[in-house]
Amino acid sequence: MDKSFVSTIQERIRRNNIFENRINLEIKYNEFIKGDLIRSLTNTTQTEGENIFYNHQLLFEKGIPRYTHQEKNEIIYSESLLFNYQPNKPWYIISYNSKILKLFTFIINILSIYSVQESLNDLSFSLTFSGKPILQNTTWVLFIIDFLLNFFTEKICKTKSLITLKEISKFYIKSWAIFDLLSLLPLRFFGHPNAESFFKLLRIFKMKRLFEMLDIEIIAKVFIIFSNESTFRYRRFHLFLKASWDLVQVILAMAFFCFALACLWWYFSLWLDRNDVTKISFIDKYELHDRPISDQLIICMYFIMTTVLTVGYGDFSAGNFYQMGACLLILFFGTIWFTVTMTQATNNIKQLSHILYQRGELGKLKKFIANLEKVQGPMPSSFKNKIISHFNFYWKKDRLRNLAKVFSKIKTVDELLENHDPVMKNLPLPLKKDIYEYLFNDYFAHFPLYFSTNCNFKYQICQFFQPRKFPESCILLAEGCKSKEILLLSEGDVDFCYTDIGERLVSVKVFSGWNSIGDFGVLFNRPSFATYKARTDVCGMSIQKEAFVTILEKIYPKQYEILKVKVKRRTMKLIELMSKCGYDRYQDVMTEMFENSGGYRQTIKMPPLNIAKVNEVLRTGSAKLSNLEVRLRRF
């Protein structure tokens, strides 16, 4: 291996301080690898796994890189590759994945919830029990220990590991250090218990950490310990448990929100009553002074719930000017938050409905993913979300629905012309054309190169249209890859690039809006001479290569040859544009791209020469000989 390649990798590792236990590292083509092509899994949308590319991966064992070359058409998604490189860190820095640290963090997260509940109680109803002072002081000491440990615990910022005291302190001060310090101030010893309680309420934003630490996979295995993991019933219950857990978290958030507002409302009412700000307070109006604490809490929570939902009891409970102002704030901010939370709960209920009753394509997709996870192990969440987002976009933008055709299911040429939908079969041909014009009129108008107005080809090929979406920085088609589809882009910007000597992508032109990619490779079966990279999010339609070429060759051969000539001319202009921008392989690429496709220069076929006529002309004299030379030059 090239020593410069290894040194480049090692230098990048030292510079970024990369530290992860399990990472599947994929190095991009334009960064390190010379002569081969890589499309990163996280930045590339794969079309049915058909685009050919090389996958290079680096395995680091004891800090030494080892390069492996995989076969074509092979995509590795496993997490079995280990990235064990870890820079030396001081002995006093605690590793972020320490089991003792995780246990202590789990206890702290539980105490954070207790601390918030205790603060709300101290502000409002002042419930006490015999061991409360001891528990309160113990919690305070543990939070002090947690505050100090945060300065000596390794932090992970994206893919960078912070292991020095300076880096950790800077990171912690920018995030939670100030808020943690304020919540630790023992103001109750100085006669300000309410101020201390309000500072403790800052921990309310840490309450979600406990739920993030709980592993639903372990809970699922406990519930179905006697079931077979390969059964459909197990997979269905597994998905049901995940969706139910999300719904439980939303319900708990809604309940806690109402409880917190009820406590703060009671504290506000007590403050008005103690300071004689108004003659009639909320407590006096409903005679709550002598009621049990449980009744007071229920009445306040009911008041808050109906106020947030803008119905019933809460609409007329405010008895004075101050309470009306507080109600306005609750109505404004509380209603917005409650609406967002209710939307999440509704989505979770719909998801449960899809799982339980097998309705909708999303439920089927998640069952399919669950089946894969039981065979291959847990799927990375980023990859799983990528699959779900791809199909969500596909279902949202799919214009054909039941009218769509799949080329792999077509056996004969006659089936290309038939409509398998029972409704479309019984419609007259002019009406069918009107339907397809209505569905894809924008694509027909913006791509006249493929869809001429006087040809029925567009009505047959549009039945194979499939929606596509490519995120920013995604490689749509890489240099050296054979395109398996034609992309008809309608939105977004795409960089037309080539790779220079330093293995860097050089942008030649930016295609915006309606543009096509991959037509030359589809028509001539040639690898791409350039790289197309998404500058912004790109959307459009794709046409499968086999369907496009088969329909043209078998049914419209004349239009097929005309289209090949037009695409060839356009491709030559793009290559010439690359040469003007410093592309030094212009002649080589022109020869490679067109050597077996009729040549890139216009050739003239010479007619057969009549030898007897030539000899006769030679005997007639030099004048006629000169005329013959002119004719030969013309030939």
VEXDREN-2710 file (C-alpha; in Angstrom, 1 decimal):
% VEXDREN-2710
k/r/px/py/pz
1/MET/0.0/0.0/0.0
2/ASP/1.1/3.5/-0.7
3/LYS/2.8/4.9/2.4
4/SER/1.3/8.4/1.8
5/PHE/-2.2/6.9/2.0
6/VAL/-1.5/5.3/5.4
7/SER/0.1/8.5/6.8
8/THR/-2.8/10.5/5.6
9/ILE/-5.2/8.3/7.4
10/GLN/-3.2/8.3/10.6
11/GLU/-2.8/12.1/10.6
12/ARG/-6.5/12.5/10.2
13/ILE/-7.2/10.3/13.1
14/ARG/-4.7/12.2/15.3
15/ARG/-6.2/15.5/14.3
16/ASN/-9.9/14.6/14.9
17/ASN/-9.3/12.4/18.0
18/ILE/-11.8/9.9/16.7
19/PHE/-12.9/7.4/19.3
20/GLU/-15.8/4.9/18.8
21/ASN/-16.0/1.3/19.8
22/ARG/-18.1/0.1/16.9
23/ILE/-18.0/2.1/13.7
24/ASN/-18.3/1.0/10.1
25/LEU/-15.9/3.4/8.5
26/GLU/-16.3/4.1/4.9
27/ILE/-13.8/6.4/3.1
28/LYS/-15.0/8.5/0.2
29/TYR/-13.5/8.3/-3.2
30/ASN/-12.6/12.0/-3.4
31/GLU/-10.7/11.9/-0.1
32/PHE/-8.3/9.0/-0.2
33/ILE/-8.8/6.1/-2.6
34/LYS/-7.1/6.5/-6.0
35/GLY/-8.6/4.8/-9.1
36/ASP/-11.7/3.3/-7.4
37/LEU/-15.1/4.6/-6.6
38/ILE/-17.0/4.7/-3.3
39/ARG/-20.4/6.0/-2.6
40/SER/-21.0/6.5/1.1
41/LEU/-24.0/4.7/2.6
42/THR/-25.0/7.7/4.7
43/ASN/-24.7/10.1/1.7
44/THR/-26.0/7.9/-1.2
45/THR/-29.5/6.8/-2.2
46/GLN/-29.2/3.4/-3.7
47/THR/-31.7/2.5/-6.5
48/GLU/-32.8/-1.1/-5.7
49/GLY/-29.1/-2.0/-5.0
50/GLU/-28.3/-1.8/-8.7
51/ASN/-25.7/0.9/-9.1
52/ILE/-22.2/-0.7/-9.3
53/PHE/-19.6/0.7/-7.1
54/TYR/-16.7/-0.4/-5.0
55/ASN/-16.8/-0.5/-1.2
56/HIS/-13.6/0.2/0.7
57/GLN/-13.4/-0.1/4.4
58/LEU/-10.6/0.4/6.9
59/LEU/-10.2/-1.8/9.9
60/PHE/-8.1/-0.4/12.7
61/GLU/-6.5/-2.8/15.1
62/LYS/-4.3/-1.4/17.7
63/GLY/-4.1/1.9/15.8
64/ILE/-2.8/0.3/12.6
65/PRO/-5.0/0.7/9.5
66/ARG/-5.6/-2.3/7.3
67/TYR/-7.2/-1.8/3.9
68/THR/-9.6/-4.3/2.4
69/HIS/-11.2/-4.4/-1.0
70/GLN/-14.7/-5.8/-1.4
71/GLU/-16.2/-7.2/-4.6
72/LYS/-18.4/-5.3/-6.9
73/ASN/-22.1/-5.0/-6.1
74/GLU/-21.4/-5.8/-2.4
75/ILE/-22.7/-3.4/0.2
76/ILE/-21.7/-4.0/3.9
77/TYR/-24.0/-2.7/6.6
78/SER/-22.8/-4.9/9.4
79/GLU/-21.5/-3.5/12.7
80/SER/-18.9/-6.3/13.1
81/LEU/-16.0/-4.1/12.0
82/LEU/-14.3/-2.6/15.0
83/PHE/-12.7/0.8/15.3
84/ASN/-10.6/0.4/18.4
85/TYR/-8.2/3.3/18.0
86/GLN/-8.2/5.3/21.2
87/PRO/-5.8/8.1/21.9
88/ASN/-4.0/8.1/25.2
89/LYS/-6.0/9.9/27.9
90/PRO/-4.9/11.0/31.4
91/TRP/-5.5/8.5/34.2
92/TYR/-7.9/10.8/36.0
93/ILE/-10.3/11.0/33.1
94/ILE/-13.2/8.6/33.4
95/SER/-14.3/6.8/30.2
96/TYR/-17.7/7.7/29.0
97/ASN/-18.7/4.0/28.7
98/SER/-17.7/3.0/32.2
99/LYS/-20.3/0.7/33.7
100/ILE/-19.9/2.3/37.1
101/LEU/-20.4/5.7/35.6
102/LYS/-23.5/4.5/33.7
103/LEU/-25.0/3.2/37.0
104/PHE/-24.3/6.4/38.8
105/THR/-25.8/8.4/35.9
106/PHE/-28.9/6.2/36.1
107/ILE/-29.3/7.0/39.8
108/ILE/-28.7/10.7/39.1
109/ASN/-31.4/10.7/36.4
110/ILE/-33.9/9.2/38.8
111/LEU/-33.0/11.8/41.5
112/SER/-33.5/14.5/38.9
113/ILE/-37.1/13.6/38.5
114/TYR/-37.5/13.4/42.3
115/SER/-35.8/16.8/42.7
116/VAL/-38.3/18.4/40.3
117/GLN/-41.2/16.8/42.0
118/GLU/-39.9/17.8/45.4
119/SER/-39.4/21.4/44.3
120/LEU/-43.0/21.6/42.9
121/ASN/-44.3/20.2/46.2
122/ASP/-42.3/22.6/48.3
123/LEU/-43.7/25.5/46.4
124/SER/-47.3/24.5/46.5
125/PHE/-48.8/21.8/48.8
126/SER/-45.8/21.2/51.1
127/LEU/-46.2/17.5/51.6
128/THR/-43.8/16.0/54.1
129/PHE/-42.7/12.6/55.5
130/SER/-40.4/11.5/58.3
131/GLY/-37.3/10.8/56.2
132/LYS/-37.6/13.8/53.8
133/PRO/-34.7/15.9/55.3
134/ILE/-32.3/13.0/55.1
135/LEU/-33.3/12.2/51.5
136/GLN/-33.1/15.8/50.6
137/ASN/-29.5/16.2/51.9
138/THR/-28.4/12.9/50.4
139/THR/-29.7/14.0/47.0
140/TRP/-28.0/17.3/47.4
141/VAL/-24.6/15.6/48.1
142/LEU/-25.0/13.2/45.1
143/PHE/-25.7/16.2/42.8
144/ILE/-22.5/17.9/44.0
145/ILE/-20.5/14.7/43.2
146/ASP/-22.1/14.6/39.8
147/PHE/-21.2/18.2/39.2
148/LEU/-17.6/17.6/40.0
149/LEU/-17.4/14.3/38.0
150/ASN/-18.6/16.1/34.9
151/PHE/-15.3/17.9/34.8
152/PHE/-13.4/14.6/34.7
153/THR/-15.6/12.5/32.5
154/GLU/-14.9/11.9/28.8
155/LYS/-17.3/13.7/26.5
156/ILE/-18.3/12.7/23.0
157/CYS/-19.0/15.5/20.6
158/LYS/-20.3/14.0/17.4
159/THR/-17.3/11.7/16.4
160/LYS/-14.7/13.6/18.5
161/SER/-13.7/12.4/21.9
162/LEU/-12.9/15.1/24.5
163/ILE/-10.3/13.6/26.9
164/THR/-8.4/16.6/28.2
165/LEU/-9.4/18.6/31.2
166/LYS/-9.5/21.8/29.2
167/GLU/-11.7/20.4/26.5
168/ILE/-14.1/18.7/28.9
169/SER/-14.4/21.9/31.1
170/LYS/-15.0/24.1/28.1
171/PHE/-17.7/21.7/26.7
172/TYR/-19.4/21.4/30.1
173/ILE/-19.4/25.1/30.8
174/LYS/-21.0/25.8/27.5
175/SER/-23.8/23.3/28.2
176/TRP/-25.0/22.6/31.7
177/ALA/-22.4/23.8/34.2
178/ILE/-24.0/27.1/35.1
179/PHE/-27.5/25.6/35.4
180/ASP/-26.2/22.7/37.6
181/LEU/-24.4/25.2/39.8
182/LEU/-27.5/27.3/40.3
183/SER/-29.6/24.2/41.3
184/LEU/-27.0/23.3/43.9
185/LEU/-27.1/26.6/45.8
186/PRO/-28.4/25.9/49.4
187/LEU/-30.5/29.0/49.6
188/ARG/-32.9/27.5/52.2
189/PHE/-30.2/27.9/54.8
190/PHE/-30.2/31.7/54.1
191/GLY/-34.0/32.0/54.4
192/HIS/-34.9/31.7/50.6
193/PRO/-36.4/28.2/50.2
194/ASN/-38.6/29.2/47.4
195/ALA/-35.7/30.6/45.4
196/GLU/-33.9/27.3/45.8
197/SER/-36.9/25.4/44.6
198/PHE/-37.2/27.5/41.5
199/PHE/-33.5/26.9/40.7
200/LYS/-34.0/23.2/41.2
201/LEU/-36.8/23.3/38.5
202/LEU/-34.0/23.8/36.0
203/ARG/-33.5/20.1/36.2
204/ILE/-36.9/19.6/34.4
205/PHE/-35.0/19.6/31.1
206/LYS/-33.0/16.6/32.2
207/MET/-36.0/14.4/33.0
208/LYS/-36.0/12.8/29.6
209/ARG/-32.5/11.3/30.1
210/LEU/-33.9/8.5/32.2
211/PHE/-36.2/7.3/29.4
212/GLU/-33.4/7.6/26.9
213/MET/-31.3/5.2/29.0
214/LEU/-34.0/2.5/29.3
215/ASP/-33.5/-0.1/26.6
216/ILE/-36.8/-1.3/25.3
217/GLU/-35.1/-4.3/23.7
218/ILE/-34.4/-5.8/27.1
219/ILE/-37.9/-5.2/28.3
220/ALA/-39.3/-6.9/25.1
221/LYS/-37.2/-10.0/25.8
222/VAL/-38.4/-10.2/29.4
223/PHE/-42.1/-10.1/28.3
224/ILE/-41.7/-12.7/25.6
225/ILE/-39.0/-14.9/27.1
226/PHE/-40.9/-18.1/26.3
227/SER/-41.7/-17.1/22.7
228/ASN/-39.9/-18.0/19.5
229/GLU/-38.1/-14.9/18.1
230/SER/-38.7/-16.0/14.5
231/THR/-42.5/-16.1/14.8
232/PHE/-44.7/-13.4/13.3
233/ARG/-46.4/-13.1/16.7
234/TYR/-43.1/-12.2/18.4
235/ARG/-42.2/-9.6/15.7
236/ARG/-45.7/-8.0/15.9
237/PHE/-45.5/-7.8/19.7
238/HIS/-42.0/-6.4/19.5
239/LEU/-43.2/-3.5/17.3
240/PHE/-46.3/-3.1/19.4
241/LEU/-44.1/-2.7/22.6
242/LYS/-41.9/-0.1/20.9
243/ALA/-44.9/2.0/19.8
244/SER/-46.6/1.6/23.1
245/TRP/-43.4/2.8/24.9
246/ASP/-43.4/5.9/22.8
247/LEU/-47.1/6.5/23.6
248/VAL/-46.5/6.0/27.3
249/GLN/-43.7/8.6/27.3
250/VAL/-46.0/11.2/25.6
251/ILE/-48.8/10.5/28.1
252/LEU/-46.4/10.8/31.0
253/ALA/-45.2/14.1/29.6
254/MET/-48.8/15.4/29.3
255/ALA/-49.6/14.3/32.9
256/PHE/-46.5/15.9/34.3
257/PHE/-47.1/19.1/32.4
258/CYS/-50.6/19.4/34.0
259/PHE/-49.2/18.5/37.4
260/ALA/-46.5/21.1/37.2
261/LEU/-48.8/23.9/36.1
262/ALA/-51.3/22.9/38.9
263/CYS/-48.6/23.2/41.5
264/LEU/-47.4/26.6/40.1
265/TRP/-51.0/27.8/40.0
266/TRP/-51.6/26.8/43.6
267/TYR/-48.3/28.6/44.6
268/PHE/-49.5/31.7/42.7
269/SER/-52.9/31.5/44.5
270/LEU/-51.3/31.2/47.9
271/TRP/-49.0/34.2/47.2
272/LEU/-52.1/36.3/46.3
273/ASP/-53.9/35.1/49.5
274/ARG/-50.9/35.7/51.8
275/ASN/-50.1/39.2/50.5
276/ASP/-53.8/40.3/50.4
277/VAL/-53.3/41.5/46.8
278/THR/-56.9/40.9/46.1
279/LYS/-60.1/40.4/48.1
280/ILE/-61.2/37.2/46.3
281/SER/-58.6/34.7/45.4
282/PHE/-58.9/31.3/43.7
283/ILE/-58.7/29.6/47.1
284/ASP/-61.4/31.8/48.7
285/LYS/-63.7/31.5/45.7
286/TYR/-63.9/27.7/45.8
287/GLU/-63.4/27.4/49.6
288/LEU/-60.3/25.3/49.4
289/HIS/-58.6/26.3/52.6
290/ASP/-60.0/23.5/54.7
291/ARG/-60.1/20.8/52.0
292/PRO/-57.7/17.9/52.0
293/ILE/-54.5/18.3/50.0
294/SER/-55.7/15.5/47.6
295/ASP/-58.8/17.5/46.8
296/GLN/-56.8/20.7/46.3
297/LEU/-54.5/18.9/43.9
298/ILE/-57.3/17.3/41.9
299/ILE/-59.2/20.6/41.6
300/CYS/-56.1/22.4/40.4
301/MET/-55.2/19.8/37.9
302/TYR/-58.7/19.7/36.6
303/PHE/-58.7/23.5/36.3
304/ILE/-55.4/23.4/34.4
305/MET/-56.5/20.6/32.1
306/THR/-59.7/22.4/31.1
307/THR/-57.9/25.7/30.7
308/VAL/-55.3/24.2/28.4
309/LEU/-58.0/22.5/26.3
310/THR/-60.0/25.8/26.3
311/VAL/-63.2/24.1/27.5
312/GLY/-65.3/23.9/30.7
313/TYR/-64.2/24.8/34.2
314/GLY/-61.0/26.7/33.5
315/ASP/-62.8/29.3/31.4
316/PHE/-64.5/31.1/34.3
317/SER/-62.3/30.1/37.3
318/ALA/-60.2/33.3/37.4
319/GLY/-61.7/35.5/40.1
320/ASN/-59.5/38.6/39.8
321/PHE/-57.2/40.6/37.5
322/TYR/-54.0/38.8/38.4
323/GLN/-55.4/35.3/37.9
324/MET/-56.9/36.4/34.5
325/GLY/-53.4/37.5/33.4
326/ALA/-51.9/34.1/34.5
327/CYS/-54.7/32.3/32.7
328/LEU/-53.9/34.2/29.5
329/LEU/-50.3/32.9/29.7
330/ILE/-51.4/29.4/30.4
331/LEU/-53.9/29.5/27.5
332/PHE/-51.2/30.9/25.1
333/PHE/-48.2/28.8/25.9
334/GLY/-49.9/25.8/27.4
335/THR/-52.2/25.3/24.5
336/ILE/-49.4/25.4/22.0
337/TRP/-47.4/22.8/23.9
338/PHE/-50.4/20.6/24.5
339/THR/-51.3/20.7/20.8
340/VAL/-47.8/19.5/19.8
341/THR/-47.9/16.8/22.4
342/MET/-51.4/15.7/21.3
343/THR/-50.1/15.5/17.7
344/GLN/-47.3/13.1/18.8
345/ALA/-49.8/11.0/20.7
346/THR/-52.1/10.8/17.7
347/ASN/-49.2/9.7/15.5
348/ASN/-48.3/7.0/18.0
349/ILE/-51.8/5.7/18.1
350/LYS/-51.9/5.6/14.3
351/GLN/-48.7/3.6/14.4
352/LEU/-50.2/1.2/16.8
353/SER/-53.2/0.8/14.6
354/HIS/-51.0/0.0/11.6
355/ILE/-49.2/-2.7/13.6
356/LEU/-52.2/-4.3/15.2
357/TYR/-54.6/-4.2/12.2
358/GLN/-52.0/-4.4/9.5
359/ARG/-53.3/-1.3/7.7
360/GLY/-51.1/0.8/5.6
361/GLU/-47.8/0.3/3.9
362/LEU/-45.8/1.7/6.8
363/GLY/-46.9/-1.0/9.2
364/LYS/-45.9/-3.7/6.7
365/LEU/-42.5/-2.1/6.1
366/LYS/-41.8/-2.0/9.9
367/LYS/-42.7/-5.6/10.2
368/PHE/-40.3/-6.4/7.3
369/ILE/-37.5/-4.5/9.1
370/ALA/-38.3/-6.3/12.3
371/ASN/-37.9/-9.6/10.5
372/LEU/-34.5/-8.6/9.2
373/GLU/-33.4/-7.5/12.6
374/LYS/-34.2/-10.9/14.1
375/VAL/-32.1/-12.6/11.4
376/GLN/-29.2/-10.1/11.1
377/GLY/-29.3/-8.4/14.5
378/PRO/-30.3/-4.8/15.4
379/MET/-30.2/-2.4/12.5
380/PRO/-28.5/1.0/13.0
381/SER/-31.1/3.6/13.7
382/SER/-29.8/6.0/11.0
383/PHE/-30.0/3.3/8.4
384/LYS/-33.5/2.3/9.5
385/ASN/-34.7/5.9/9.4
386/LYS/-33.2/6.3/6.0
387/ILE/-35.3/3.3/4.7
388/ILE/-38.5/4.6/6.3
389/SER/-38.0/8.1/5.0
390/HIS/-37.3/6.8/1.5
391/PHE/-40.6/4.9/1.4
392/ASN/-42.5/7.6/3.1
393/PHE/-41.4/10.0/0.3
394/TYR/-42.1/7.3/-2.3
395/TRP/-45.7/6.8/-1.1
396/LYS/-46.3/10.5/-0.8
397/LYS/-45.0/11.4/-4.3
398/ASP/-46.2/8.3/-6.1
399/ARG/-48.6/9.5/-8.8
400/LEU/-49.4/6.1/-10.4
401/ARG/-50.5/4.0/-7.3
402/ASN/-52.1/0.9/-8.8
403/LEU/-51.3/2.0/-12.3
404/ALA/-47.5/1.5/-11.8
405/LYS/-45.7/-1.4/-13.6
406/VAL/-42.7/-3.4/-12.5
407/PHE/-40.4/-4.5/-15.3
408/SER/-39.2/-7.6/-13.5
409/LYS/-42.8/-8.9/-13.6
410/ILE/-43.2/-8.4/-17.3
411/LYS/-42.5/-11.5/-19.4
412/THR/-43.3/-10.5/-23.0
413/VAL/-43.2/-7.4/-25.1
414/ASP/-47.0/-7.4/-25.4
415/GLU/-47.3/-7.0/-21.6
416/LEU/-45.4/-3.7/-21.9
417/LEU/-48.4/-2.3/-23.8
418/GLU/-51.1/-3.8/-21.7
419/ASN/-52.8/-2.2/-18.7
420/HIS/-53.0/-4.6/-15.8
421/ASP/-55.4/-2.2/-13.9
422/PRO/-59.0/-3.4/-14.4
423/VAL/-60.3/0.1/-14.7
424/MET/-57.7/1.3/-17.2
425/LYS/-58.3/-1.8/-19.4
426/ASN/-61.9/-0.8/-20.1
427/LEU/-61.1/2.9/-21.0
428/PRO/-60.8/4.0/-24.6
429/LEU/-57.3/4.9/-25.7
430/PRO/-57.8/8.7/-26.0
431/LEU/-59.1/8.8/-22.4
432/LYS/-56.0/6.8/-21.2
433/LYS/-53.7/9.3/-22.9
434/ASP/-55.6/12.1/-21.2
435/ILE/-55.1/10.5/-17.8
436/TYR/-51.4/10.1/-18.3
437/GLU/-51.1/13.7/-19.6
438/TYR/-52.9/14.8/-16.5
439/LEU/-50.5/12.9/-14.2
440/PHE/-47.2/13.7/-15.9
441/ASN/-47.8/16.8/-18.0
442/ASP/-45.0/18.7/-16.2
443/TYR/-42.4/16.0/-17.0
444/PHE/-43.6/15.6/-20.6
445/ALA/-43.3/19.4/-21.1
446/HIS/-39.8/19.8/-19.5
447/PHE/-38.2/16.8/-21.2
448/PRO/-39.1/17.0/-24.9
449/LEU/-35.8/15.2/-25.7
450/TYR/-37.4/11.9/-24.5
451/PHE/-41.1/12.6/-24.9
452/SER/-42.0/14.0/-28.3
453/THR/-45.5/15.3/-28.7
454/ASN/-46.4/13.0/-31.6
455/CYS/-45.2/9.7/-30.1
456/ASN/-47.0/7.2/-27.9
457/PHE/-43.7/6.3/-26.2
458/LYS/-44.3/8.7/-23.3
459/TYR/-47.6/7.1/-22.4
460/GLN/-46.1/3.7/-22.1
461/ILE/-42.8/4.6/-20.3
462/CYS/-44.5/6.9/-17.8
463/GLN/-46.1/3.8/-16.2
464/PHE/-42.6/2.9/-14.9
465/PHE/-41.9/6.3/-13.2
466/GLN/-40.7/6.0/-9.6
467/PRO/-40.3/8.9/-7.2
468/ARG/-36.8/9.6/-6.0
469/LYS/-35.3/12.0/-3.4
470/PHE/-31.6/12.6/-2.8
471/PRO/-30.4/14.5/0.3
472/GLU/-27.8/17.3/0.2
473/SER/-24.2/16.1/-0.5
474/CYS/-25.5/12.8/-1.9
475/ILE/-23.8/11.3/-5.0
476/LEU/-26.5/10.8/-7.6
477/LEU/-24.1/9.1/-10.1
478/ALA/-20.4/8.7/-9.6
479/GLU/-17.6/8.7/-12.1
480/GLY/-16.9/5.1/-13.4
481/CYS/-20.4/3.8/-12.4
482/LYS/-22.8/2.3/-14.9
483/SER/-26.2/4.0/-14.5
484/LYS/-29.1/1.6/-14.0
485/GLU/-31.8/4.3/-14.4
486/ILE/-32.5/7.7/-15.9
487/LEU/-33.1/10.4/-13.4
488/LEU/-35.6/13.1/-14.4
489/LEU/-35.0/15.8/-11.7
490/SER/-37.6/18.5/-11.0
491/GLU/-36.3/20.2/-7.9
492/GLY/-32.9/21.0/-6.4
493/ASP/-29.4/21.9/-7.6
494/VAL/-26.8/19.3/-8.8
495/ASP/-23.1/19.8/-9.2
496/PHE/-21.6/18.4/-12.4
497/CYS/-18.0/17.5/-11.3
498/TYR/-14.9/15.7/-12.4
499/THR/-12.0/14.3/-10.3
500/ASP/-8.7/16.0/-10.7
501/ILE/-5.2/14.5/-10.1
502/GLY/-5.5/15.2/-6.4
503/GLU/-8.6/13.0/-6.1
504/ARG/-10.8/16.1/-5.4
505/LEU/-14.1/16.9/-7.0
506/VAL/-14.0/20.0/-9.2
507/SER/-17.4/21.5/-10.0
508/VAL/-17.9/22.4/-13.7
509/LYS/-21.5/23.4/-13.7
510/VAL/-24.5/23.6/-11.5
511/PHE/-27.8/22.1/-12.9
512/SER/-30.9/23.6/-11.4
513/GLY/-34.4/22.5/-11.6
514/TRP/-35.5/20.3/-14.5
515/ASN/-32.5/18.2/-15.7
516/SER/-31.8/14.6/-16.6
517/ILE/-28.9/12.4/-15.5
518/GLY/-27.7/8.9/-16.6
519/ASP/-29.2/8.8/-20.1
520/PHE/-25.9/8.3/-21.9
521/GLY/-25.0/5.3/-19.7
522/VAL/-28.4/3.8/-20.2
523/LEU/-28.5/4.1/-24.0
524/PHE/-24.8/3.2/-24.7
525/ASN/-24.1/0.9/-21.7
526/ARG/-21.1/3.0/-20.7
527/PRO/-19.8/4.1/-17.3
528/SER/-20.3/7.7/-16.3
529/PHE/-17.5/10.1/-17.3
530/ALA/-18.4/12.6/-14.4
531/THR/-19.8/12.8/-10.9
532/TYR/-23.2/14.3/-10.1
533/LYS/-23.4/15.5/-6.6
534/ALA/-26.5/17.0/-4.9
535/ARG/-25.9/20.6/-3.8
536/THR/-29.3/20.8/-2.2
537/ASP/-32.1/18.3/-1.6
538/VAL/-33.0/16.9/-5.0
539/CYS/-36.4/15.4/-6.1
540/GLY/-37.7/13.8/-9.3
541/MET/-38.6/10.6/-11.1
542/SER/-36.5/7.7/-12.2
543/ILE/-37.0/5.3/-15.2
544/GLN/-35.5/1.8/-15.0
545/LYS/-32.9/1.1/-17.7
546/GLU/-34.4/-2.2/-18.9
547/ALA/-37.9/-0.7/-19.4
548/PHE/-36.6/2.4/-21.2
549/VAL/-34.3/0.5/-23.6
550/THR/-36.6/-2.4/-24.3
551/ILE/-39.6/-0.3/-25.2
552/LEU/-37.5/1.9/-27.5
553/GLU/-35.7/-1.0/-29.2
554/LYS/-38.7/-3.3/-29.7
555/ILE/-41.5/-0.8/-30.4
556/TYR/-39.8/2.5/-31.5
557/PRO/-36.5/1.7/-33.1
558/LYS/-36.4/4.8/-35.2
559/GLN/-36.9/7.1/-32.3
560/TYR/-34.3/5.1/-30.4
561/GLU/-31.6/5.8/-33.0
562/ILE/-32.6/9.5/-33.1
563/LEU/-32.5/9.8/-29.3
564/LYS/-29.0/8.1/-29.2
565/VAL/-27.7/10.7/-31.7
566/LYS/-29.1/13.6/-29.6
567/VAL/-27.8/12.3/-26.3
568/LYS/-24.4/11.7/-27.9
569/ARG/-24.2/15.3/-29.0
570/ARG/-25.2/16.6/-25.7
571/THR/-22.6/14.4/-23.9
572/MET/-19.9/15.6/-26.2
573/LYS/-20.7/19.2/-25.3
574/LEU/-20.5/18.3/-21.6
575/ILE/-17.1/16.7/-22.0
576/GLU/-15.9/19.8/-24.0
577/LEU/-17.2/22.0/-21.2
578/MET/-15.1/19.9/-18.7
579/SER/-12.0/20.4/-20.9
580/LYS/-12.5/24.2/-20.7
581/CYS/-12.5/24.0/-16.9
582/GLY/-9.2/22.2/-16.7
583/TYR/-10.1/18.6/-17.4
584/ASP/-6.8/17.2/-18.8
585/ARG/-8.2/13.7/-19.9
586/TYR/-10.5/15.2/-22.6
587/GLN/-9.2/13.2/-25.6
588/ASP/-8.8/9.9/-23.6
589/VAL/-12.4/10.2/-22.3
590/MET/-13.8/10.9/-25.7
591/THR/-12.1/7.8/-27.1
592/GLU/-13.1/5.6/-24.2
593/MET/-16.7/6.8/-24.1
594/PHE/-17.4/6.4/-27.8
595/GLU/-14.9/3.7/-29.1
596/ASN/-17.6/1.1/-29.5
597/SER/-20.6/3.3/-30.1
598/GLY/-20.0/4.5/-33.7
599/GLY/-17.1/6.9/-33.0
600/TYR/-17.3/10.4/-31.8
601/ARG/-16.5/11.9/-35.1
602/GLN/-18.8/11.7/-38.1
603/THR/-17.5/9.0/-40.4
604/ILE/-18.0/8.7/-44.2
605/LYS/-18.4/5.4/-45.8
606/MET/-16.4/5.1/-49.2
607/PRO/-18.2/3.4/-52.1
608/PRO/-16.4/0.6/-54.0
609/LEU/-13.8/1.8/-56.6
610/ASN/-14.1/0.6/-60.3
611/ILE/-10.5/-0.4/-61.2
612/ALA/-11.2/-0.7/-65.0
613/LYS/-12.6/2.8/-65.1
614/VAL/-9.5/4.1/-63.3
615/ASN/-7.2/2.5/-65.8
616/GLU/-9.2/4.0/-68.7
617/VAL/-9.0/7.4/-67.2
618/LEU/-5.2/7.1/-66.7
619/ARG/-4.8/6.5/-70.4
620/THR/-6.8/9.6/-71.4
621/GLY/-4.4/12.1/-70.1
622/SER/-3.3/14.2/-67.1
623/ALA/-6.4/16.5/-67.2
624/LYS/-8.7/13.7/-66.4
625/LEU/-6.2/12.3/-63.9
626/SER/-6.4/15.5/-62.0
627/ASN/-10.2/15.2/-62.0
628/LEU/-9.9/11.7/-60.6
629/GLU/-7.6/13.0/-57.8
630/VAL/-10.3/15.5/-56.9
631/ARG/-12.9/12.8/-56.7
632/LEU/-10.6/10.5/-54.6
633/ARG/-10.1/13.4/-52.2
634/ARG/-13.8/13.8/-52.0
635/PHE/-14.1/10.1/-51.2
END
